[in-house]
């Protein structure tokens, strides 16, 4: 292990910018995936807790679409009846909020070590969170609206996780590098 550490330190001394990207990218990937797993478990538990709310569709805007011969309701933010409606969307939002707050502090403390203005950083992080959430939810509702007619739930749920998670991770990585930009000075 010492040899690996020594090689890394030599590489970092010779290539400080590249080593920063590798370190931050690796830690970001690990932290993001752990948070995603926690969120996945939370959604499943909360879905059961909120099942009394039912599966009536909820969302904005409610656009009726027809793609590839499949009719479905699309939302920028929300969940259709087939996706679990109100119960699922409530579980989704609560788990998302809790995990993103935890993620903010982990990213700020460990991935992009930073002691900048936490209020300003949280405001930028929150703005990014809102934009990314709308984008990935829009993609998810479009994908699931069509995929639900062609593939089993396991396939479209995995597709949703990888598609939306991948988009969110890429956007958040670069956003976090901006939000916590002081990290390169350390």
Secondary structure, 3 states (H helix, E strand, C coil): CHHHHHHHHHHHHHCHHHHHHHHHHHHHHHHHHHHHHHHHHHHHHHHHHCHHHCCCCEEECCEEEEECCEEEEECCEEECCCCCHHHHHHHHHHHHHHHHHHHHHHHHHHHCCCCCCHHHHHHHHHHHHHHHHHHHHHHHHHHHHHHCCCCCHHHHHHHHHHHHHHHHHHHHHHHHHHHCHHHHHC
